[in-house]
Amino acid sequence: MGIVNVTPDSFSDGGRWLDPEAAIAHGRALAAEGADILDVGGESTRPGAAAVDAEEERRRVIPVVEALAADGLRVSIDTMKAEVAVAALDAGASFVNDVAALRDPGMLPLVAERGCDVCLVHMRGEPRTMQADPRYDDVVDDVRAFLETRAQMAVAAGVAPERIIVDPGIGFGKTVEHNLVLLDRLDELVALGFPVLIGTSRKSFLGTIAGRDTADRLPGTIATNVLALERGASIFRVHDVAAVRDALEVAAATLARTWPKTQDETTTTSRTTTSTATTTSKTPDPRPSSPSRSSGSPSTPTTG
């Protein structure tokens, strides 16, 4: 899932893609890098971000959604507002990424009626206040219970279970320690039975750990996404599509022992006392898959 922020104040790239044409070009570039989904948002959800009214949010995102959907690309709308979501779905989006997990009273009936995919994100409070001393009895148990309850509510309202994705909300009302525990025990959220989306890209906890500014957090982003894949996540929301996709494909191949097909090649191996010519055919490793912390073998990831 490639991030297209049509905002002036997002923490990582605020203002770079505020112009609709720039955002459209950026979305196309992310798709060319391998993004399966383009997540278009018009309101920053960084800690302390100011709220944006629905009219302004629609003005920012709808031209971008229309253009990318017209290209045949799969588009997600990143919004907490039913007014914005309905306009985006009408413009060609097929996925609602809601960091408020359907708190807007109009959102639940909308996604049920439209039959679109919906991501339920755990967030403590709201963006302006979520990082004000977040506390949990057990962060994984608390997040799991919240997501399970919201998913059950959605199903009861008519949302098909196969349309539901869950996201633990890394950085949304969590300390560094909370984020790390959620990543370490992500398989407990995978056990809910819904695809898990993970969003760690360039976030501040990576900078806290590695001492890196926002623009220099790609290595930490890759590390956390590979860990999430190993623990069962299947959708990865990122800024740097090509690099993360490559890392995930290599990790998935390693975990599943399914190597990509290559042409036969001849390798000459020289030793101190003997020179031996060896022809090696690159074939899948016959060894059984090694066990993973996640339940079952990792599937091909949806990346961006």
N, C-alpha and C positions, 0 to 999 in steps of 0.2 A: 504494500500500500504506500504509494508515493504522496508526500505532503505538498499541497498547493495552498499556501497561506495568502489570501487576498486581504491582507491587513497591514496597517501602519505600525503595529506594536507587538507582533509576535516575538518571543524571546530570541529566536535564532535568526530569522530572516525578515523581520518586520519591515515593510516598505518596499522590498525588492520586487514583489510581484503585485503591488497594489493596482497598477494599471492593468485593465483587463487583457489587453493584447500581450503584455509581458507574462501574465499568469497563464494564458492559453499556451503561449510558446513554451513556458516552463513545464506545464502538464504534458505537452507532447514530447518534450525532451525526456521526462521521467518515464513515459511509456516506452520510448525508444530504448531506454536503459534496461527495461524489463519489468516495470511496474504493472501488476495485474489490475490494480484498482488505483484510481486517483481520488484522494480525499481533499475536497475543496471546502475551505472554511473562511468565513468573513468576520469572525469575532475571536480575538485572542483569548485563550484560556490559561495563559501563564499566570503564576501567582501574583495577585495584586492587580490584575488587568481590570480596566474599566468596562462596564457593560456597554453594549451597542444595541440600539433599537432595531426592531425587525425591518423597518423600511430601509435603513442604511445597510444592514446585513444583506438583504435581498439585492440591493443595488450593486453591491460588490460582487456577489457570487453568481447571480443568474446568467450574465453573459458568458462567464467562464464555463459553467456547467453546460449550457446550451452548445457551445462550440466544441467542447471535448466529447460530449455525448454524440454530437453529429458526426464526429470522426469514427464512431463505432467503439469508443473506449468506455470501459466500465467506470462510472463516476459515483462516488460517495459524497454526501453532504454532511459536513461536520457542523452540527448546530444543536442547540438546546431548545429551539423554538419551533412549534408546529407550523406557524405562519411561514417560516423560511423553508422548512422541510417540504411543505406541500408545493410551494413554488418551484423548488429544486426538482422534485419528482415529476412535476409537469414539464420541466425543462429537459428531462432525460436522465436524471439520476435514478439509481436502482438500489441504493443502500443509504441508510440513515445511521450516522455515527454520533450517538448522543451521550455526551459526557455527563449529562444529568440523569441518564437512565430512565427516561420517560416521565420526569416530574411535571413537565408541562401537561395539563389535563387534556390538551388536544392531540398530543403525540401518540398515545397508545391507540385510540381508535383510528388514527390516520394510518399507522403502519399495519394494523390489522386489515383495514379495508384495501390498502394498496398491495399487500402481499410482498412487500419489499424486504430485503435483508435489513436487520437492525442490530447495532452493537450497543450493548448495555455496559456502561463504564461506571466503576466505583469511584465516587468523589466525596470526600468529607466536606460538607458545607458548599461553598461556591468559590469561584476563582479568586475573588477579592479577599476571602478570609480563610481559605482551606489550609494554608500553611501556618496558621496561628496555633501553635502548640498542639499538633494532632496526637491523640492518644487512643490506644486500643487495648482491650484485654489480651487478645491474641490476634494480630493483624490478619493472619491468613484465615482463621476461623471467622472473624468478623466480616471480612471481604467476601468469603465464600457464602456465608449466610445471607448477606445483602444481595449478591448476584443470583443466588438460588431463588430468593423471594421475588425479585423483580422478574426473573424468567418465568416463574410460575404464574405471576400476575399477567404477563404478556400472553402466555398460552391460554389462560382462562378467558382472556379477552378476544381470542381468535387468531393470534399470531401463530403460524405454523412453527413447531419446534426447530425444524431444519433451517428456518430463517434467522434464528437467534445466534448471536456471537457475544461472548463476554470478554471483558477487559478489566484487569485488576486495578487499573488507574495508577500506574507508576508515576510518582510525583504529584498526584492529586490528593493533597492532604496526607502526606506521608513524610517521615523523616528518612534520612539515608538508610538507617538500620531497617525501617519498615520496608523500603524498596528492595533491599538485599534479601530479606527474609521471604518476601513474596516471590522473588526470582528463584530462590533456592527451593521453595516448596510449591512451585507452580503446578506440579503434577497433581496436587490436591484440588486445584481449580479445574484442571483438565478432567478430573474424575466426575465433574458435574455432568459431562456428556455433551457439552456445547463446544464448538471451535473457540479457541482462546486467541485473542488479539493482544499483542504486546507493543507498547510504545515507550521506548527508552531513548529514542534518538536525540543526541546532543543535550540531554537534560542535565540539570545542575548537579545532581548527585554524582554523576560521572566526573564532573569537574572537581567536586569536593574530594573524591577519592584520588584522582590522578593529577590534580593540580593544573588542569587545562582550561583554557578559555573556551567559549562556546564553539568557535570555528575549528577547534583542535580536538574534538571529542569523538571523531570517527572510530579510532581504535576501541574505545570504551563501548560505543554503540555496537560495533561488530561483536565484541566479546559477550555482551548481554543478550544479543539476539541469538547467537549460537547456543548459549546456555538455555535460553527459552525454547529453542527448537528441540534440544535434547530432552527437555522436560515436557514436551508435548504441544507447545504453541504452534499455530499454523498460519497466522497472519501477522505481518511485521510492518508497523507503521514507521517509515523512515524518511529522512531528507536525502540521503546519499544512496540512491537505488542501486547503481551498478556494483559498487563495492560490497554492499551488504548482501545483494543477491548472490554474487560470486561466493562469498563466505558461506552462505547458507546452503548453496548447492554442493559445495565440497563437504560440508559437515553432514548433510543429508546422505550423500553418497557413502561417506565413511560409516555412518551409523547403520545404514541399511545394507551395506556391502554391495551396492549396485553401481558399478563403475560405468561411465560413458563409453560407448564403442569408439575405438580408434583403429586406424589402419595398422596392419602388421608392420613391425619394424625390426631391423637387424641391429643388435647391440654387440659391440666387440668389447670384451672385458680383458684387460691386461693385468697380469700378475707379475711379481718379481721374477719368477722362474719359468712361468708358462704363459703363452698367449693363446686364448681360446676364443673362437668365434661362435656366438650363440644367437640363434634366431628366436625371438620371443614374440608370441602372439598374445596381444592384450585381450584377455577374456575375463569375465566376472570372477571374482574370488569365490571359490567353492566353499570356503569356511562358513559356518553358521553365523548369523548375526550375533553380535555381542549384546548383552542385556543393557537396557536403557532404564533410566529412572522413570520415564513416562510409561503409561500403559500402552503396550503395543509398539510396533515399529514406527518411527517417524515417517509421516507422509511427505510428499513433495510440498514444500512450503509455498504459500502465497506471499510474494515479496514486493517490496517497493522502497 
